[in-house]
Amino acid sequence: MLHTAEAMARELGFSRMIVSTADIQRAAFRFYTKSGFKRARSEIAEAMTVKQAGGSLLRHYFEKAL
């Protein structure tokens, strides 16, 4: 699915892809790293949102040139 998303993004003219995961999702962290993404930044979420399970979670943002 990731390869399909990358191909679609390229076709739409995007030059990079940004993804994120929480520190508690170690498998996703490894998956993105093995898929060629580089960690761009990490930050602690202040509060729970509809996109995040809870506050005080460490989130990692990864970026990849397409």
PDB file with SEQRES, HELIX, SHEET and CRYST1 records, atoms N, CA, C and O in Angstrom:
SEQRES   1 A   66  MET LEU HIS THR ALA GLU ALA MET ALA ARG GLU LEU GLY          
SEQRES   2 A   66  PHE SER ARG MET ILE VAL SER THR ALA ASP ILE GLN ARG          
SEQRES   3 A   66  ALA ALA PHE ARG PHE TYR THR LYS SER GLY PHE LYS ARG          
SEQRES   4 A   66  ALA ARG SER GLU ILE ALA GLU ALA MET THR VAL LYS GLN          
SEQRES   5 A   66  ALA GLY GLY SER LEU LEU ARG HIS TYR PHE GLU LYS ALA          
SEQRES   6 A   66  LEU                                                          
HELIX    1 AA1 LEU A    2  GLU A   11  1                                  10    
HELIX    2 AA2 ARG A   26  LYS A   34  1                                   9    
SHEET    1 AA1 3 ARG A  16  ALA A  22  0                                        
SHEET    2 AA1 3 LEU A  58  ALA A  65 -1                                        
SHEET    3 AA1 3 LYS A  38  ILE A  44 -1                                        
CRYST1    1.000    1.000    1.000  90.00  90.00  90.00 P 1           1          
ATOM      1  N   MET A   1       0.820  -1.189   0.000  1.00  0.00           N  
ATOM      2  CA  MET A   1       0.000   0.000   0.000  1.00  0.00           C  
ATOM      3  C   MET A   1       0.862   1.249   0.000  1.00  0.00           C  
ATOM      4  O   MET A   1       0.517   2.251  -0.627  1.00  0.00           O  
ATOM      5  N   LEU A   2       1.993   1.187   0.709  1.00  0.00           N  
ATOM      6  CA  LEU A   2       2.868   2.356   0.759  1.00  0.00           C  
ATOM      7  C   LEU A   2       3.412   2.673  -0.626  1.00  0.00           C  
ATOM      8  O   LEU A   2       3.450   3.838  -1.022  1.00  0.00           O  
ATOM      9  N   HIS A   3       3.833   1.654  -1.368  1.00  0.00           N  
ATOM     10  CA  HIS A   3       4.354   1.885  -2.718  1.00  0.00           C  
ATOM     11  C   HIS A   3       3.279   2.493  -3.625  1.00  0.00           C  
ATOM     12  O   HIS A   3       3.578   3.357  -4.450  1.00  0.00           O  
ATOM     13  N   THR A   4       2.052   2.053  -3.475  1.00  0.00           N  
ATOM     14  CA  THR A   4       0.947   2.601  -4.257  1.00  0.00           C  
ATOM     15  C   THR A   4       0.711   4.064  -3.898  1.00  0.00           C  
ATOM     16  O   THR A   4       0.514   4.900  -4.780  1.00  0.00           O  
ATOM     17  N   ALA A   5       0.732   4.371  -2.606  1.00  0.00           N  
ATOM     18  CA  ALA A   5       0.547   5.759  -2.162  1.00  0.00           C  
ATOM     19  C   ALA A   5       1.666   6.647  -2.688  1.00  0.00           C  
ATOM     20  O   ALA A   5       1.418   7.774  -3.116  1.00  0.00           O  
ATOM     21  N   GLU A   6       2.904   6.142  -2.658  1.00  0.00           N  
ATOM     22  CA  GLU A   6       4.032   6.918  -3.179  1.00  0.00           C  
ATOM     23  C   GLU A   6       3.877   7.163  -4.679  1.00  0.00           C  
ATOM     24  O   GLU A   6       4.106   8.276  -5.153  1.00  0.00           O  
ATOM     25  N   ALA A   7       3.491   6.132  -5.427  1.00  0.00           N  
ATOM     26  CA  ALA A   7       3.305   6.275  -6.877  1.00  0.00           C  
ATOM     27  C   ALA A   7       2.197   7.283  -7.186  1.00  0.00           C  
ATOM     28  O   ALA A   7       2.344   8.118  -8.079  1.00  0.00           O  
ATOM     29  N   MET A   8       1.103   7.206  -6.455  1.00  0.00           N  
ATOM     30  CA  MET A   8      -0.001   8.146  -6.673  1.00  0.00           C  
ATOM     31  C   MET A   8       0.431   9.570  -6.354  1.00  0.00           C  
ATOM     32  O   MET A   8       0.081  10.503  -7.076  1.00  0.00           O  
ATOM     33  N   ALA A   9       1.183   9.741  -5.286  1.00  0.00           N  
ATOM     34  CA  ALA A   9       1.652  11.079  -4.909  1.00  0.00           C  
ATOM     35  C   ALA A   9       2.566  11.642  -5.995  1.00  0.00           C  
ATOM     36  O   ALA A   9       2.471  12.820  -6.339  1.00  0.00           O  
ATOM     37  N   ARG A  10       3.453  10.800  -6.535  1.00  0.00           N  
ATOM     38  CA  ARG A  10       4.326  11.247  -7.629  1.00  0.00           C  
ATOM     39  C   ARG A  10       3.491  11.680  -8.840  1.00  0.00           C  
ATOM     40  O   ARG A  10       3.745  12.727  -9.435  1.00  0.00           O  
ATOM     41  N   GLU A  11       2.492  10.861  -9.198  1.00  0.00           N  
ATOM     42  CA  GLU A  11       1.636  11.179 -10.345  1.00  0.00           C  
ATOM     43  C   GLU A  11       0.899  12.505 -10.147  1.00  0.00           C  
ATOM     44  O   GLU A  11       0.628  13.223 -11.110  1.00  0.00           O  
ATOM     45  N   LEU A  12       0.580  12.820  -8.902  1.00  0.00           N  
ATOM     46  CA  LEU A  12      -0.118  14.070  -8.602  1.00  0.00           C  
ATOM     47  C   LEU A  12       0.832  15.261  -8.486  1.00  0.00           C  
ATOM     48  O   LEU A  12       0.393  16.391  -8.271  1.00  0.00           O  
ATOM     49  N   GLY A  13       2.135  15.004  -8.629  1.00  0.00           N  
ATOM     50  CA  GLY A  13       3.111  16.089  -8.629  1.00  0.00           C  
ATOM     51  C   GLY A  13       3.760  16.391  -7.292  1.00  0.00           C  
ATOM     52  O   GLY A  13       4.463  17.393  -7.165  1.00  0.00           O  
ATOM     53  N   PHE A  14       3.546  15.558  -6.304  1.00  0.00           N  
ATOM     54  CA  PHE A  14       4.176  15.784  -5.008  1.00  0.00           C  
ATOM     55  C   PHE A  14       5.645  15.379  -5.065  1.00  0.00           C  
ATOM     56  O   PHE A  14       5.997  14.414  -5.743  1.00  0.00           O  
ATOM     57  N   SER A  15       6.494  16.103  -4.364  1.00  0.00           N  
ATOM     58  CA  SER A  15       7.925  15.810  -4.374  1.00  0.00           C  
ATOM     59  C   SER A  15       8.403  15.147  -3.090  1.00  0.00           C  
ATOM     60  O   SER A  15       9.543  14.688  -3.016  1.00  0.00           O  
ATOM     61  N   ARG A  16       7.537  15.094  -2.076  1.00  0.00           N  
ATOM     62  CA  ARG A  16       7.915  14.426  -0.829  1.00  0.00           C  
ATOM     63  C   ARG A  16       6.673  13.913  -0.125  1.00  0.00           C  
ATOM     64  O   ARG A  16       5.556  14.361  -0.381  1.00  0.00           O  
ATOM     65  N   MET A  17       6.899  12.961   0.768  1.00  0.00           N  
ATOM     66  CA  MET A  17       5.815  12.383   1.556  1.00  0.00           C  
ATOM     67  C   MET A  17       6.213  12.486   3.027  1.00  0.00           C  
ATOM     68  O   MET A  17       7.356  12.215   3.396  1.00  0.00           O  
ATOM     69  N   ILE A  18       5.261  12.878   3.851  1.00  0.00           N  
ATOM     70  CA  ILE A  18       5.477  12.983   5.287  1.00  0.00           C  
ATOM     71  C   ILE A  18       4.500  12.047   5.985  1.00  0.00           C  
ATOM     72  O   ILE A  18       3.302  12.064   5.701  1.00  0.00           O  
ATOM     73  N   VAL A  19       5.017  11.232   6.898  1.00  0.00           N  
ATOM     74  CA  VAL A  19       4.194  10.305   7.677  1.00  0.00           C  
ATOM     75  C   VAL A  19       4.555  10.487   9.151  1.00  0.00           C  
ATOM     76  O   VAL A  19       5.594  11.062   9.474  1.00  0.00           O  
ATOM     77  N   SER A  20       3.698   9.997  10.036  1.00  0.00           N  
ATOM     78  CA  SER A  20       4.005  10.087  11.461  1.00  0.00           C  
ATOM     79  C   SER A  20       3.506   8.856  12.186  1.00  0.00           C  
ATOM     80  O   SER A  20       2.618   8.147  11.711  1.00  0.00           O  
ATOM     81  N   THR A  21       4.088   8.618  13.331  1.00  0.00           N  
ATOM     82  CA  THR A  21       3.689   7.509  14.194  1.00  0.00           C  
ATOM     83  C   THR A  21       4.037   7.863  15.629  1.00  0.00           C  
ATOM     84  O   THR A  21       4.876   8.728  15.883  1.00  0.00           O  
ATOM     85  N   ALA A  22       3.391   7.194  16.555  1.00  0.00           N  
ATOM     86  CA  ALA A  22       3.679   7.414  17.974  1.00  0.00           C  
ATOM     87  C   ALA A  22       4.810   6.491  18.419  1.00  0.00           C  
ATOM     88  O   ALA A  22       5.045   5.446  17.813  1.00  0.00           O  
ATOM     89  N   ASP A  23       5.490   6.877  19.458  1.00  0.00           N  
ATOM     90  CA  ASP A  23       6.605   6.103  19.984  1.00  0.00           C  
ATOM     91  C   ASP A  23       6.173   4.690  20.384  1.00  0.00           C  
ATOM     92  O   ASP A  23       6.972   3.756  20.315  1.00  0.00           O  
ATOM     93  N   ILE A  24       4.929   4.529  20.796  1.00  0.00           N  
ATOM     94  CA  ILE A  24       4.456   3.215  21.228  1.00  0.00           C  
ATOM     95  C   ILE A  24       4.273   2.255  20.046  1.00  0.00           C  
ATOM     96  O   ILE A  24       4.104   1.053  20.252  1.00  0.00           O  
ATOM     97  N   GLN A  25       4.306   2.770  18.823  1.00  0.00           N  
ATOM     98  CA  GLN A  25       4.171   1.929  17.629  1.00  0.00           C  
ATOM     99  C   GLN A  25       5.545   1.667  17.031  1.00  0.00           C  
ATOM    100  O   GLN A  25       5.867   2.162  15.951  1.00  0.00           O  
ATOM    101  N   ARG A  26       6.342   0.894  17.732  1.00  0.00           N  
ATOM    102  CA  ARG A  26       7.724   0.635  17.325  1.00  0.00           C  
ATOM    103  C   ARG A  26       7.814  -0.059  15.959  1.00  0.00           C  
ATOM    104  O   ARG A  26       8.749   0.191  15.197  1.00  0.00           O  
ATOM    105  N   ALA A  27       6.847  -0.927  15.650  1.00  0.00           N  
ATOM    106  CA  ALA A  27       6.865  -1.614  14.349  1.00  0.00           C  
ATOM    107  C   ALA A  27       6.709  -0.598  13.209  1.00  0.00           C  
ATOM    108  O   ALA A  27       7.363  -0.732  12.175  1.00  0.00           O  
ATOM    109  N   ALA A  28       5.860   0.403  13.385  1.00  0.00           N  
ATOM    110  CA  ALA A  28       5.676   1.432  12.359  1.00  0.00           C  
ATOM    111  C   ALA A  28       6.944   2.262  12.211  1.00  0.00           C  
ATOM    112  O   ALA A  28       7.325   2.623  11.097  1.00  0.00           O  
ATOM    113  N   PHE A  29       7.589   2.561  13.311  1.00  0.00           N  
ATOM    114  CA  PHE A  29       8.856   3.305  13.304  1.00  0.00           C  
ATOM    115  C   PHE A  29       9.875   2.554  12.446  1.00  0.00           C  
ATOM    116  O   PHE A  29      10.517   3.148  11.580  1.00  0.00           O  
ATOM    117  N   ARG A  30      10.024   1.254  12.684  1.00  0.00           N  
ATOM    118  CA  ARG A  30      10.967   0.432  11.905  1.00  0.00           C  
ATOM    119  C   ARG A  30      10.540   0.332  10.441  1.00  0.00           C  
ATOM    120  O   ARG A  30      11.379   0.397   9.542  1.00  0.00           O  
ATOM    121  N   PHE A  31       9.238   0.174  10.203  1.00  0.00           N  
ATOM    122  CA  PHE A  31       8.729   0.057   8.838  1.00  0.00           C  
ATOM    123  C   PHE A  31       9.074   1.297   8.018  1.00  0.00           C  
ATOM    124  O   PHE A  31       9.587   1.181   6.905  1.00  0.00           O  
ATOM    125  N   TYR A  32       8.798   2.465   8.552  1.00  0.00           N  
ATOM    126  CA  TYR A  32       9.088   3.693   7.811  1.00  0.00           C  
ATOM    127  C   TYR A  32      10.586   3.847   7.566  1.00  0.00           C  
ATOM    128  O   TYR A  32      10.996   4.244   6.476  1.00  0.00           O  
ATOM    129  N   THR A  33      11.389   3.542   8.553  1.00  0.00           N  
ATOM    130  CA  THR A  33      12.841   3.635   8.401  1.00  0.00           C  
ATOM    131  C   THR A  33      13.328   2.687   7.312  1.00  0.00           C  
ATOM    132  O   THR A  33      14.120   3.081   6.456  1.00  0.00           O  
ATOM    133  N   LYS A  34      12.864   1.450   7.336  1.00  0.00           N  
ATOM    134  CA  LYS A  34      13.266   0.472   6.320  1.00  0.00           C  
ATOM    135  C   LYS A  34      12.728   0.824   4.939  1.00  0.00           C  
ATOM    136  O   LYS A  34      13.267   0.367   3.932  1.00  0.00           O  
ATOM    137  N   SER A  35      11.680   1.624   4.880  1.00  0.00           N  
ATOM    138  CA  SER A  35      11.073   2.020   3.607  1.00  0.00           C  
ATOM    139  C   SER A  35      11.698   3.280   3.032  1.00  0.00           C  
ATOM    140  O   SER A  35      11.196   3.830   2.051  1.00  0.00           O  
ATOM    141  N   GLY A  36      12.788   3.744   3.632  1.00  0.00           N  
ATOM    142  CA  GLY A  36      13.517   4.882   3.086  1.00  0.00           C  
ATOM    143  C   GLY A  36      13.167   6.237   3.656  1.00  0.00           C  
ATOM    144  O   GLY A  36      13.680   7.252   3.184  1.00  0.00           O  
ATOM    145  N   PHE A  37      12.302   6.281   4.666  1.00  0.00           N  
ATOM    146  CA  PHE A  37      11.956   7.548   5.303  1.00  0.00           C  
ATOM    147  C   PHE A  37      13.030   7.928   6.316  1.00  0.00           C  
ATOM    148  O   PHE A  37      13.626   7.064   6.959  1.00  0.00           O  
ATOM    149  N   LYS A  38      13.264   9.213   6.448  1.00  0.00           N  
ATOM    150  CA  LYS A  38      14.206   9.751   7.433  1.00  0.00           C  
ATOM    151  C   LYS A  38      13.413  10.526   8.474  1.00  0.00           C  
ATOM    152  O   LYS A  38      12.485  11.263   8.141  1.00  0.00           O  
ATOM    153  N   ARG A  39      13.785  10.352   9.738  1.00  0.00           N  
ATOM    154  CA  ARG A  39      13.070  11.076  10.793  1.00  0.00           C  
ATOM    155  C   ARG A  39      13.366  12.562  10.665  1.00  0.00           C  
ATOM    156  O   ARG A  39      14.525  12.976  10.678  1.00  0.00           O  
ATOM    157  N   ALA A  40      12.320  13.356  10.541  1.00  0.00           N  
ATOM    158  CA  ALA A  40      12.445  14.812  10.401  1.00  0.00           C  
ATOM    159  C   ALA A  40      12.405  15.500  11.757  1.00  0.00           C  
ATOM    160  O   ALA A  40      13.140  16.455  12.007  1.00  0.00           O  
ATOM    161  N   ARG A  41      11.532  14.999  12.631  1.00  0.00           N  
ATOM    162  CA  ARG A  41      11.438  15.591  13.971  1.00  0.00           C  
ATOM    163  C   ARG A  41      10.625  14.678  14.875  1.00  0.00           C  
ATOM    164  O   ARG A  41       9.914  13.784  14.414  1.00  0.00           O  
ATOM    165  N   SER A  42      10.747  14.922  16.152  1.00  0.00           N  
ATOM    166  CA  SER A  42       9.943  14.223  17.155  1.00  0.00           C  
ATOM    167  C   SER A  42       9.428  15.263  18.127  1.00  0.00           C  
ATOM    168  O   SER A  42      10.109  16.250  18.405  1.00  0.00           O  
ATOM    169  N   GLU A  43       8.225  15.047  18.646  1.00  0.00           N  
ATOM    170  CA  GLU A  43       7.669  15.994  19.609  1.00  0.00           C  
ATOM    171  C   GLU A  43       6.684  15.275  20.518  1.00  0.00           C  
ATOM    172  O   GLU A  43       6.108  14.250  20.153  1.00  0.00           O  
ATOM    173  N   ILE A  44       6.508  15.823  21.682  1.00  0.00           N  
ATOM    174  CA  ILE A  44       5.542  15.270  22.629  1.00  0.00           C  
ATOM    175  C   ILE A  44       4.217  15.984  22.428  1.00  0.00           C  
ATOM    176  O   ILE A  44       4.139  17.211  22.488  1.00  0.00           O  
ATOM    177  N   ALA A  45       3.180  15.197  22.189  1.00  0.00           N  
ATOM    178  CA  ALA A  45       1.848  15.766  21.995  1.00  0.00           C  
ATOM    179  C   ALA A  45       1.330  16.299  23.328  1.00  0.00           C  
ATOM    180  O   ALA A  45       1.433  15.633  24.358  1.00  0.00           O  
ATOM    181  N   GLU A  46       0.786  17.479  23.294  1.00  0.00           N  
ATOM    182  CA  GLU A  46       0.288  18.117  24.515  1.00  0.00           C  
ATOM    183  C   GLU A  46      -1.016  17.500  25.007  1.00  0.00           C  
ATOM    184  O   GLU A  46      -1.216  17.328  26.210  1.00  0.00           O  
ATOM    185  N   ALA A  47      -1.902  17.170  24.067  1.00  0.00           N  
ATOM    186  CA  ALA A  47      -3.231  16.694  24.466  1.00  0.00           C  
ATOM    187  C   ALA A  47      -3.749  15.664  23.478  1.00  0.00           C  
ATOM    188  O   ALA A  47      -3.242  15.546  22.363  1.00  0.00           O  
ATOM    189  N   MET A  48      -4.748  14.932  23.892  1.00  0.00           N  
ATOM    190  CA  MET A  48      -5.399  13.965  23.025  1.00  0.00           C  
ATOM    191  C   MET A  48      -6.214  14.694  21.955  1.00  0.00           C  
ATOM    192  O   MET A  48      -6.858  15.704  22.236  1.00  0.00           O  
ATOM    193  N   THR A  49      -6.178  14.171  20.724  1.00  0.00           N  
ATOM    194  CA  THR A  49      -6.981  14.725  19.633  1.00  0.00           C  
ATOM    195  C   THR A  49      -7.687  13.567  18.925  1.00  0.00           C  
ATOM    196  O   THR A  49      -7.508  12.406  19.294  1.00  0.00           O  
ATOM    197  N   VAL A  50      -8.487  13.887  17.913  1.00  0.00           N  
ATOM    198  CA  VAL A  50      -9.158  12.832  17.155  1.00  0.00           C  
ATOM    199  C   VAL A  50      -8.170  12.012  16.329  1.00  0.00           C  
ATOM    200  O   VAL A  50      -8.499  10.911  15.887  1.00  0.00           O  
ATOM    201  N   LYS A  51      -6.970  12.535  16.118  1.00  0.00           N  
ATOM    202  CA  LYS A  51      -5.942  11.824  15.360  1.00  0.00           C  
ATOM    203  C   LYS A  51      -4.946  11.098  16.260  1.00  0.00           C  
ATOM    204  O   LYS A  51      -4.052  10.412  15.764  1.00  0.00           O  
ATOM    205  N   GLN A  52      -5.088  11.239  17.555  1.00  0.00           N  
ATOM    206  CA  GLN A  52      -4.086  10.701  18.469  1.00  0.00           C  
ATOM    207  C   GLN A  52      -4.730  10.100  19.694  1.00  0.00           C  
ATOM    208  O   GLN A  52      -5.705  10.631  20.226  1.00  0.00           O  
ATOM    209  N   ALA A  53      -4.177   8.989  20.138  1.00  0.00           N  
ATOM    210  CA  ALA A  53      -4.772   8.233  21.247  1.00  0.00           C  
ATOM    211  C   ALA A  53      -4.718   8.957  22.586  1.00  0.00           C  
ATOM    212  O   ALA A  53      -5.614   8.770  23.408  1.00  0.00           O  
ATOM    213  N   GLY A  54      -3.717   9.761  22.830  1.00  0.00           N  
ATOM    214  CA  GLY A  54      -3.645  10.425  24.125  1.00  0.00           C  
ATOM    215  C   GLY A  54      -2.575  11.486  24.174  1.00  0.00           C  
ATOM    216  O   GLY A  54      -1.697  11.546  23.313  1.00  0.00           O  
ATOM    217  N   GLY A  55      -2.656  12.326  25.194  1.00  0.00           N  
ATOM    218  CA  GLY A  55      -1.654  13.354  25.396  1.00  0.00           C  
ATOM    219  C   GLY A  55      -0.377  12.756  25.948  1.00  0.00           C  
ATOM    220  O   GLY A  55      -0.377  11.628  26.442  1.00  0.00           O  
ATOM    221  N   SER A  56       0.696  13.493  25.870  1.00  0.00           N  
ATOM    222  CA  SER A  56       2.010  13.114  26.361  1.00  0.00           C  
ATOM    223  C   SER A  56       2.664  11.976  25.583  1.00  0.00           C  
ATOM    224  O   SER A  56       3.652  11.405  26.045  1.00  0.00           O  
ATOM    225  N   LEU A  57       2.137  11.641  24.422  1.00  0.00           N  
ATOM    226  CA  LEU A  57       2.762  10.624  23.576  1.00  0.00           C  
ATOM    227  C   LEU A  57       3.868  11.265  22.743  1.00  0.00           C  
ATOM    228  O   LEU A  57       3.721  12.378  22.239  1.00  0.00           O  
ATOM    229  N   LEU A  58       4.959  10.550  22.612  1.00  0.00           N  
ATOM    230  CA  LEU A  58       6.044  11.007  21.751  1.00  0.00           C  
ATOM    231  C   LEU A  58       5.719  10.616  20.317  1.00  0.00           C  
ATOM    232  O   LEU A  58       5.558   9.432  20.017  1.00  0.00           O  
ATOM    233  N   ARG A  59       5.620  11.605  19.423  1.00  0.00           N  
ATOM    234  CA  ARG A  59       5.314  11.360  18.015  1.00  0.00           C  
ATOM    235  C   ARG A  59       6.567  11.608  17.181  1.00  0.00           C  
ATOM    236  O   ARG A  59       7.344  12.523  17.454  1.00  0.00           O  
ATOM    237  N   HIS A  60       6.744  10.782  16.169  1.00  0.00           N  
ATOM    238  CA  HIS A  60       7.867  10.901  15.245  1.00  0.00           C  
ATOM    239  C   HIS A  60       7.326  11.196  13.853  1.00  0.00           C  
ATOM    240  O   HIS A  60       6.388  10.547  13.391  1.00  0.00           O  
ATOM    241  N   TYR A  61       7.916  12.165  13.198  1.00  0.00           N  
ATOM    242  CA  TYR A  61       7.538  12.549  11.840  1.00  0.00           C  
ATOM    243  C   TYR A  61       8.677  12.180  10.903  1.00  0.00           C  
ATOM    244  O   TYR A  61       9.836  12.516  11.147  1.00  0.00           O  
ATOM    245  N   PHE A  62       8.330  11.484   9.828  1.00  0.00           N  
ATOM    246  CA  PHE A  62       9.306  11.005   8.859  1.00  0.00           C  
ATOM    247  C   PHE A  62       9.019  11.646   7.511  1.00  0.00           C  
ATOM    248  O   PHE A  62       7.879  11.987   7.195  1.00  0.00           O  
ATOM    249  N   GLU A  63      10.082  11.805   6.719  1.00  0.00           N  
ATOM    250  CA  GLU A  63       9.951  12.424   5.409  1.00  0.00           C  
ATOM    251  C   GLU A  63      10.744  11.619   4.386  1.00  0.00           C  
ATOM    252  O   GLU A  63      11.793  11.054   4.694  1.00  0.00           O  
ATOM    253  N   LYS A  64      10.214  11.578   3.149  1.00  0.00           N  
ATOM    254  CA  LYS A  64      10.894  10.867   2.066  1.00  0.00           C  
ATOM    255  C   LYS A  64      10.700  11.638   0.777  1.00  0.00           C  
ATOM    256  O   LYS A  64       9.585  12.043   0.446  1.00  0.00           O  
ATOM    257  N   ALA A  65      11.787  11.838   0.050  1.00  0.00           N  
ATOM    258  CA  ALA A  65      11.685  12.456  -1.269  1.00  0.00           C  
ATOM    259  C   ALA A  65      11.102  11.441  -2.236  1.00  0.00           C  
ATOM    260  O   ALA A  65      11.445  10.259  -2.196  1.00  0.00           O  
ATOM    261  N   LEU A  66      10.226  11.909  -3.096  1.00  0.00           N  
ATOM    262  CA  LEU A  66       9.579  11.003  -4.053  1.00  0.00           C  
ATOM    263  C   LEU A  66      10.227  11.077  -5.424  1.00  0.00           C  
ATOM    264  O   LEU A  66       9.804  10.380  -6.346  1.00  0.00           O  
TER     265      LEU A  66                                                      
END                                                                             
